[in-house]
């Protein structure tokens, strides 16, 4: 299914979408809403929009304007940063709150993993209902603190993986250069040269950077592409 922009996502109010008491019970389980009276929660629920997402449907994308936060009433959302999954959010959790607090563009992309139902809280309502409620703000900040620590753990893990990959690449390159025979590493898709050693570079009369990302038949014009592919296979 193609990506839908936020203004294309189906939405309706709670009064049109099932039993209000069921929704209130779900809202009571949200950490920063647990301090509010049933009357306040019902008012919030009845005046807020319900957003329904299908699997793989995007709620918002990294860089979008931050105009609302969303509470998950059912389903599961996946959080992406630079096309990498960094978190998953489920029932009674929420997304989009950072943009409302900082007044900055969305810092990640959110899409539905399964059919999901969300309650939208606009920036205007957030400021009106929560900005002066210290207990609610404290609960919200506590959640943000936990998420920040987890984000740092993800960053540390990625740095470790990158460092290990760079070390392995360096070691492999050294092994290639220590080999007197010409060595070429080719892409399985189109036989372009992805890596080579010094012996191959000297023989061809090009630097390694000039050789990489070119195909074998770019250097051996006396062989056809088909002949070279047969030799390689």
N, C-alpha and C positions, 0 to 999 in steps of 0.2 A: 504494500500500500504506500502511495506517495506521501511525502511530508505535507502536513496541513499547517498553515499558519494559525496562530492562536485565535484570530478573529473568525476562523472557519470552524472552530471546534463547537460542537453542539452544547448549548447551555440552557438551563431552565431553573426556576426558583424551587425551593424546597416544597412550597405549597402545591406544586404541580408534580412532585416527584416522590411519592410515597409517604409513609407515616412520619409525622414530625417527631413523635416521641422516640422512634428508632434512631433518627438522626441526632437528637439531643443526647441520647445515651452514648453515641459514638463521640460526640464533641466533648463530653465530660472526661473522656479518656485522654484527651490532648493536654499535655503538661501545662501550657500557659493559659488554657481555658478553664482549668479545674477550679480556679479561684472565683469564677463568676457565678452569679445566681442563675437559676433556671430561667427566670424571666429575661435576663440579659442574653443568655444563650439562645433562647427562642427568638428573640428579636433579631439577633445576629443571623440565625439560621434562615428566618423567613425573608430577610432582606438581602441575602447573599445568593449568588448564582451557583448552580450545580454544573460542573463540567464533566462530561463523559468522554472517555478516551478508549479507542480500540487498540489492540496490540500493535506496537511499533509506531503509533501515532505520537507526534511531537507536541508537547505542551508549550515549550518555548525553547529558543536556541541561544547559545552563548553570544553575547553582544546585543541581544534584544533589550528594549527599554523595560525597566522594572516598574510595573504598574499594579502588581497584585502578588499575594502569596496564596498558596493552595494547601489545604488540609486533606489528607488522603482518608476518605471514608471507606473505600474498599479498593482492592487491587494492589499493584506494585509498580513503582516507577524506577527507572534506571537513570543515574546521573553520569553524564559524559563530560570529560574535559579533554579537549584536543583529540577527540575520537577514542579516548580510552575510558573504560568504565571505572569510576572512582568510588561509587557508592550505590546502594539500593535503598529505597524508602518504601515503607509499607504502612498498614493501617495505623491511624492515629499519629503518624509522623507528618511532616510538612516540608514544603520546598518553596523557594523564592523569597524567603524572609530577609536574606542578606541585602538584596537590592532595595527593599523598603527602608531598612535601617540606614544604609549608606547612601541611598539615592544614586546608585551607580548602575550601569548596564548589567545584564545577567552574566554571571561568571561561569556558567556551565549550561549544557544542553540537557533537557529532561524529556524522556519519552516513556510511554507505557510499555511494560513487559507483558501484561495481561489486561483484560478489560478492567478499567479503573474508573472510580467515581470520586470527584474532588469537590471540595467547597472552596470557592474563591472569596478571598478577603481583599478588597481593593486597598490601595494606598491611603485613600481618604478615610475609609472606615477604620483602617489600622491605626491611623493617627488619632482618630476620634475616640475609639474604644480602649486602646491599649497604651498609648503614650504616657498616660498619667497613672497607670496601675503598676505600682512598684513590684508586687509579687509576680504578676504576669510577665513583666519585663525581665525579672531575675530568672524565672524559669526558662524564658526564651534565650537569655544570654548563657545560661548553663548548658543548654543544648548546643548552642553555637560553639562554646568552648570545647565540648566533647568532640564535635565534628572537626574542629580545627586541629585537635591533637591527632585524630585519625587521618586527616589530610596530610599532616606532617609525616606520619608513618608511611603513607603511600609514596610521598616524595622521596623519603629515605630509601625505600625499597626500589624505586625506579632508578635512583642514583647508583645503588649497589649493582643493579642489573646492567646499567650502562657501563659502569666501571669494569665489570667482569667481561662484558662483551668486547670492550676496547682492548683489554688485556689479552683476551683470546685471539683477537684479530692481529694484534702486534706479534704475538708468539707465532701465529700461523704464517704471517708475512716473513718473519725471520727464517722459518723452516724452508719456505719457498726460495728465498734468496741464497740459502746455504746449498741448494741443489744445483748441480752443474747443468743438468738437462733443462731444456726449455719447458716451461710449465705454463699452461693457460687454463684458467677457470672460466667456464662458459655458462651463460644463462640457458636453462633447459627449454625456454620458450622460443627464443629466436637466435640462439648461438652467438649472442654478443659477448664480448670478452669483459668479464667483471673484475678479474684480477689476474696478474701475471707476475713472473719473477724477473730478476735482473738479467739472467741469461737470455730470456725471450726478448727483452727490451733491447739488449745489445744486438741481437741477431736481426731484428726488424729495423733497427736504426731510429727508433722513436722512444720518447720517454714513456714511463708507465701511465702518466695522466693522458698522454695522446693516444695510447692504445686502448685504454678502458672505454667501454661503452661503444666500441666499434666491433664489427663482425669480422670473422676470420677471412671471408672472401674480399674484404676491403684491402687486405695485405697480400693475398695470393691470387692475383688476377689471372694466372694461367690455369686455375681451377674454377670450374663453375660452382655456383652455390649448391647445387644438388650433389656434386661430387664431394665437396667438403662435408656436407651433412652425412653422406654415406660413410665417409672416413671416421667422422666423430662418433657415429652410432656404433 
